[in-house]
Amino acid sequence: MATVDECRTALLELSDRMAEHAAEVGAKIELDRPLACTIKDLGVAFHARLNGGRLENLTDGDDPKAKIRLTATSDDLVAMVAGQLDLAKAWAAGRISISANPFDLLKLRKLM
């Protein structure tokens, strides 16, 4: 089981990767939404604002107003960010859950 700090670090790495992808696709992706990530096995959550492909102000705790919600175990989150777990396969297998409106999901997919 990964630690809370490892999960926080993974989310920051994910933020950097999404920002790189956003720069590659340019201004084609306009996505400014509150995001929350729940780590099921640790019983913790993080929230941030997804803006310009980057997670801004990553903070501990849930955001009940989040428009995008990611739910995963600590190990799955760390493995996904490290490239050891394919997001689409993990989502299809029910290991990772992403809740958002369909248009946001399409935009988010381009960032990941």
Z-matrix of the N, CA and C atoms (Angstrom, degrees):
N
C 1 1.449
C 2 1.532 1 108.27
N 3 1.334 2 115.03 1 130.02
C 4 1.461 3 120.68 2 177.72
C 5 1.536 4 109.36 3 -74.71
N 6 1.306 5 115.53 4 158.57
C 7 1.464 6 120.84 5 -179.69
C 8 1.528 7 110.42 6 -89.31
N 9 1.311 8 115.21 7 169.33
C 10 1.465 9 121.06 8 176.80
C 11 1.527 10 109.55 9 -60.77
N 12 1.327 11 117.56 10 -42.49
C 13 1.466 12 120.62 11 179.73
C 14 1.525 13 111.83 12 -64.23
N 15 1.338 14 117.03 13 -38.10
C 16 1.467 15 119.91 14 177.15
C 17 1.525 16 111.15 15 -65.33
N 18 1.322 17 117.39 16 -36.96
C 19 1.461 18 121.16 17 176.91
C 20 1.524 19 111.01 18 -67.04
N 21 1.327 20 117.02 19 -42.81
C 22 1.462 21 121.25 20 177.56
C 23 1.530 22 110.09 21 -60.49
N 24 1.334 23 116.58 22 -44.80
C 25 1.462 24 121.39 23 178.72
C 26 1.526 25 110.47 24 -62.47
N 27 1.327 26 117.12 25 -40.94
C 28 1.465 27 120.96 26 178.75
C 29 1.526 28 111.00 27 -62.22
N 30 1.325 29 117.31 28 -41.34
C 31 1.460 30 120.29 29 178.44
C 32 1.527 31 111.23 30 -65.30
N 33 1.322 32 117.38 31 -37.30
C 34 1.469 33 120.09 32 177.14
C 35 1.525 34 110.55 33 -67.13
N 36 1.332 35 117.63 34 -38.45
C 37 1.462 36 121.21 35 176.17
C 38 1.528 37 110.36 36 -65.49
N 39 1.331 38 116.63 37 -40.45
C 40 1.457 39 120.90 38 176.78
C 41 1.524 40 110.25 39 -61.40
N 42 1.315 41 116.47 40 -40.23
C 43 1.459 42 121.20 41 177.47
C 44 1.521 43 111.14 42 -59.55
N 45 1.328 44 116.55 43 -45.53
C 46 1.465 45 120.37 44 179.40
C 47 1.527 46 110.99 45 -62.53
N 48 1.329 47 116.55 46 -42.66
C 49 1.463 48 120.92 47 -179.48
C 50 1.524 49 111.04 48 -64.48
N 51 1.336 50 116.88 49 -42.44
C 52 1.464 51 120.15 50 179.41
C 53 1.522 52 110.67 51 -65.59
N 54 1.317 53 117.24 52 -37.09
C 55 1.464 54 120.50 53 178.21
C 56 1.531 55 110.45 54 -63.95
N 57 1.339 56 116.86 55 -38.55
C 58 1.472 57 120.27 56 176.68
C 59 1.520 58 110.55 57 -63.36
N 60 1.330 59 117.27 58 -44.25
C 61 1.459 60 120.85 59 179.30
C 62 1.520 61 110.83 60 -65.87
N 63 1.312 62 117.52 61 -37.24
C 64 1.466 63 120.92 62 178.35
C 65 1.526 64 110.17 63 -63.12
N 66 1.327 65 116.89 64 -38.16
C 67 1.459 66 120.33 65 178.34
C 68 1.528 67 110.54 66 -66.50
N 69 1.331 68 117.33 67 -34.31
C 70 1.459 69 121.41 68 179.75
C 71 1.527 70 111.88 69 -68.66
N 72 1.335 71 117.24 70 -40.42
C 73 1.462 72 120.06 71 -178.18
C 74 1.522 73 111.95 72 -89.02
N 75 1.295 74 116.90 73 -5.47
C 76 1.459 75 121.68 74 175.93
C 77 1.508 76 113.17 75 70.28
N 78 1.312 77 116.16 76 -148.03
C 79 1.468 78 122.25 77 -174.90
C 80 1.523 79 112.26 78 -81.98
N 81 1.326 80 117.68 79 12.67
C 82 1.458 81 120.84 80 -178.45
C 83 1.528 82 112.42 81 -69.35
N 84 1.318 83 116.43 82 -20.90
C 85 1.460 84 119.52 83 -177.30
C 86 1.523 85 109.39 84 -113.59
N 87 1.310 86 114.46 85 109.51
C 88 1.462 87 121.15 86 175.71
C 89 1.519 88 106.69 87 -105.14
N 90 1.311 89 116.98 88 104.72
C 91 1.454 90 120.16 89 -177.58
C 92 1.522 91 108.30 90 -141.18
N 93 1.306 92 115.43 91 108.56
C 94 1.465 93 122.16 92 179.09
C 95 1.527 94 106.58 93 -130.10
N 96 1.337 95 114.58 94 97.09
C 97 1.460 96 119.96 95 -174.65
C 98 1.529 97 110.98 96 -142.26
N 99 1.331 98 116.95 97 149.64
C 100 1.464 99 119.52 98 169.79
C 101 1.526 100 108.73 99 -72.46
N 102 1.328 101 116.04 100 139.23
C 103 1.456 102 122.57 101 -177.14
C 104 1.520 103 109.04 102 -128.80
N 105 1.327 104 116.02 103 142.02
C 106 1.461 105 121.53 104 175.59
C 107 1.517 106 108.79 105 -129.14
N 108 1.310 107 115.79 106 144.46
C 109 1.457 108 122.47 107 178.41
C 110 1.522 109 108.30 108 -128.41
N 111 1.324 110 115.74 109 121.18
C 112 1.455 111 121.65 110 178.63
C 113 1.523 112 109.01 111 -105.37
N 114 1.327 113 115.44 112 128.27
C 115 1.459 114 121.62 113 177.07
C 116 1.527 115 106.09 114 -101.37
N 117 1.335 116 115.56 115 103.00
C 118 1.471 117 121.58 116 -170.42
C 119 1.524 118 113.66 117 -59.77
N 120 1.315 119 117.74 118 -48.28
C 121 1.464 120 119.06 119 -172.52
C 122 1.519 121 113.34 120 -74.03
N 123 1.331 122 117.35 121 -21.28
C 124 1.460 123 120.40 122 178.81
C 125 1.528 124 112.16 123 -95.90
N 126 1.327 125 116.85 124 -14.66
C 127 1.460 126 120.35 125 -178.91
C 128 1.520 127 112.75 126 68.33
N 129 1.337 128 116.32 127 31.07
C 130 1.463 129 120.74 128 179.29
C 131 1.524 130 109.64 129 -123.97
N 132 1.308 131 115.03 130 165.45
C 133 1.459 132 121.19 131 177.85
C 134 1.519 133 108.95 132 -142.78
N 135 1.311 134 114.69 133 158.06
C 136 1.454 135 123.02 134 174.82
C 137 1.526 136 106.74 135 -131.16
N 138 1.311 137 115.54 136 155.19
C 139 1.456 138 118.48 137 172.51
C 140 1.521 139 109.49 138 -143.00
N 141 1.323 140 114.05 139 156.54
C 142 1.460 141 121.19 140 -178.49
C 143 1.522 142 107.72 141 -160.55
N 144 1.296 143 114.89 142 178.19
C 145 1.464 144 120.76 143 173.21
C 146 1.510 145 106.86 144 -110.19
N 147 1.320 146 116.48 145 123.84
C 148 1.456 147 121.50 146 175.73
C 149 1.515 148 106.77 147 -87.36
N 150 1.320 149 115.60 148 113.21
C 151 1.461 150 120.94 149 -175.73
C 152 1.518 151 108.76 150 -144.76
N 153 1.320 152 116.10 151 124.57
C 154 1.451 153 119.98 152 178.71
C 155 1.520 154 112.96 153 63.43
N 156 1.326 155 116.32 154 27.26
C 157 1.443 156 120.30 155 -179.96
C 158 1.512 157 114.64 156 83.54
N 159 1.298 158 118.14 157 1.50
C 160 1.465 159 121.44 158 -178.03
C 161 1.528 160 109.57 159 -121.16
N 162 1.335 161 114.74 160 145.27
C 163 1.460 162 120.45 161 173.38
C 164 1.525 163 108.09 162 -84.20
N 165 1.303 164 116.31 163 114.00
C 166 1.457 165 121.30 164 -178.78
C 167 1.524 166 110.06 165 -99.02
N 168 1.306 167 116.12 166 141.31
C 169 1.465 168 122.74 167 174.93
C 170 1.529 169 112.77 168 56.18
N 171 1.319 170 116.94 169 52.17
C 172 1.459 171 121.21 170 177.06
C 173 1.526 172 108.76 171 -62.19
N 174 1.336 173 115.52 172 124.03
C 175 1.453 174 122.35 173 -173.97
C 176 1.522 175 110.08 174 -135.25
N 177 1.315 176 116.11 175 149.73
C 178 1.461 177 120.10 176 175.25
C 179 1.521 178 109.66 177 -69.38
N 180 1.329 179 115.44 178 147.91
C 181 1.458 180 121.06 179 176.45
C 182 1.510 181 112.35 180 105.50
N 183 1.321 182 114.92 181 161.72
C 184 1.458 183 122.12 182 -178.73
C 185 1.528 184 110.28 183 -86.15
N 186 1.316 185 115.61 184 159.76
C 187 1.459 186 121.87 185 172.21
C 188 1.524 187 106.84 186 -125.90
N 189 1.331 188 117.72 187 103.99
C 190 1.464 189 119.89 188 -177.53
C 191 1.528 190 113.07 189 -63.04
N 192 1.320 191 117.71 190 -16.54
C 193 1.466 192 121.15 191 179.76
C 194 1.525 193 112.82 192 -94.29
N 195 1.336 194 117.66 193 6.39
C 196 1.466 195 121.21 194 -177.86
C 197 1.527 196 110.63 195 -60.51
N 198 1.306 197 115.86 196 134.79
C 199 1.467 198 122.10 197 178.70
C 200 1.526 199 111.15 198 -90.38
N 201 1.326 200 116.54 199 -19.61
C 202 1.461 201 122.25 200 176.51
C 203 1.516 202 107.07 201 -124.52
N 204 1.347 203 116.38 202 129.26
C 205 1.453 204 122.00 203 -177.64
C 206 1.513 205 110.25 204 -128.09
N 207 1.324 206 115.62 205 125.58
C 208 1.457 207 122.80 206 175.18
C 209 1.521 208 107.52 207 -112.41
N 210 1.335 209 116.66 208 130.20
C 211 1.457 210 121.52 209 177.82
C 212 1.523 211 107.82 210 -128.32
N 213 1.329 212 115.69 211 128.36
C 214 1.466 213 120.71 212 -178.23
C 215 1.520 214 109.46 213 -158.10
N 216 1.322 215 115.63 214 167.94
C 217 1.463 216 119.56 215 169.94
C 218 1.524 217 107.34 216 -82.70
N 219 1.299 218 116.18 217 162.55
C 220 1.461 219 120.48 218 -179.01
C 221 1.520 220 111.09 219 -60.82
N 222 1.325 221 117.87 220 -44.95
C 223 1.461 222 120.85 221 -179.36
C 224 1.524 223 112.11 222 -64.71
N 225 1.335 224 117.60 223 -39.61
C 226 1.467 225 120.27 224 179.16
C 227 1.522 226 111.48 225 -66.90
N 228 1.326 227 117.69 226 -40.02
C 229 1.461 228 120.50 227 177.68
C 230 1.523 229 110.71 228 -61.56
N 231 1.323 230 116.61 229 -49.48
C 232 1.468 231 120.83 230 -178.95
C 233 1.526 232 110.36 231 -63.17
N 234 1.338 233 117.87 232 -42.28
C 235 1.468 234 121.23 233 179.66
C 236 1.523 235 111.34 234 -65.65
N 237 1.328 236 117.89 235 -38.91
C 238 1.459 237 121.36 236 179.52
C 239 1.524 238 110.78 237 -63.48
N 240 1.307 239 116.25 238 -46.32
C 241 1.465 240 120.10 239 -178.77
C 242 1.528 241 110.84 240 -67.45
N 243 1.332 242 116.85 241 -33.94
C 244 1.469 243 121.16 242 179.48
C 245 1.528 244 112.13 243 -76.22
N 246 1.333 245 117.44 244 -6.52
C 247 1.455 246 120.46 245 -179.86
C 248 1.520 247 113.73 246 84.62
N 249 1.315 248 117.01 247 11.22
C 250 1.463 249 121.48 248 -179.32
C 251 1.524 250 112.25 249 -92.43
N 252 1.322 251 117.12 250 -10.32
C 253 1.458 252 122.38 251 -179.37
C 254 1.522 253 107.96 252 -134.36
N 255 1.317 254 116.49 253 121.23
C 256 1.459 255 122.06 254 179.60
C 257 1.524 256 109.38 255 -73.28
N 258 1.318 257 116.04 256 126.27
C 259 1.466 258 120.99 257 -176.92
C 260 1.518 259 111.79 258 -58.75
N 261 1.320 260 118.09 259 -47.17
C 262 1.461 261 121.15 260 -177.26
C 263 1.528 262 111.23 261 -62.61
N 264 1.323 263 116.72 262 -43.43
C 265 1.470 264 120.02 263 179.88
C 266 1.531 265 110.90 264 -67.54
N 267 1.329 266 116.92 265 -39.65
C 268 1.461 267 120.60 266 178.96
C 269 1.522 268 110.61 267 -66.06
N 270 1.320 269 116.85 268 -38.91
C 271 1.458 270 121.26 269 177.98
C 272 1.529 271 110.12 270 -66.25
N 273 1.338 272 117.39 271 -44.87
C 274 1.463 273 121.64 272 -179.73
C 275 1.531 274 111.47 273 -63.63
N 276 1.325 275 116.72 274 -32.91
C 277 1.461 276 121.37 275 179.83
C 278 1.526 277 112.35 276 -83.39
N 279 1.331 278 117.95 277 -5.12
C 280 1.459 279 121.57 278 179.71
C 281 1.516 280 114.14 279 81.39
N 282 1.321 281 116.62 280 12.02
C 283 1.463 282 119.65 281 179.83
C 284 1.523 283 111.26 282 -78.90
N 285 1.329 284 116.04 283 -29.88
C 286 1.464 285 122.30 284 178.88
C 287 1.520 286 107.79 285 -127.48
N 288 1.306 287 116.41 286 136.83
C 289 1.457 288 121.17 287 178.75
C 290 1.525 289 108.82 288 -117.91
N 291 1.327 290 115.93 289 133.33
C 292 1.463 291 120.74 290 174.97
C 293 1.520 292 107.39 291 -127.63
N 294 1.317 293 115.65 292 120.63
C 295 1.459 294 121.55 293 179.39
C 296 1.519 295 108.58 294 -111.90
N 297 1.309 296 114.93 295 123.69
C 298 1.467 297 121.60 296 177.81
C 299 1.521 298 107.26 297 -168.23
N 300 1.314 299 116.53 298 167.19
C 301 1.455 300 117.11 299 176.02
C 302 1.534 301 108.25 300 -70.87
N 303 1.324 302 117.85 301 155.01
C 304 1.470 303 120.88 302 -173.37
C 305 1.530 304 114.22 303 -57.00
N 306 1.313 305 118.07 304 -36.31
C 307 1.463 306 120.48 305 -179.94
C 308 1.533 307 111.10 306 -67.83
N 309 1.323 308 116.14 307 -39.40
C 310 1.464 309 120.15 308 177.06
C 311 1.527 310 110.71 309 -66.32
N 312 1.338 311 117.09 310 -37.87
C 313 1.458 312 120.44 311 177.63
C 314 1.525 313 111.50 312 -60.28
N 315 1.327 314 116.58 313 -42.31
C 316 1.460 315 120.27 314 178.65
C 317 1.532 316 111.29 315 -63.24
N 318 1.305 317 116.48 316 -42.74
C 319 1.458 318 120.63 317 178.43
C 320 1.524 319 111.04 318 -66.71
N 321 1.318 320 116.28 319 -42.17
C 322 1.455 321 121.48 320 179.80
C 323 1.526 322 110.91 321 -62.74
N 324 1.305 323 116.81 322 -38.28
C 325 1.464 324 121.36 323 179.69
C 326 1.520 325 110.67 324 -60.94
N 327 1.321 326 117.06 325 -38.21
C 328 1.467 327 120.92 326 179.50
C 329 1.532 328 111.38 327 -66.99
N 330 1.331 329 115.87 328 -28.41
C 331 1.463 330 120.16 329 -179.90
C 332 1.518 331 112.56 330 -79.33
N 333 1.311 332 116.73 331 -23.98
C 334 1.452 333 120.16 332 -175.62
C 335 1.499 334 109.20 333 -95.51
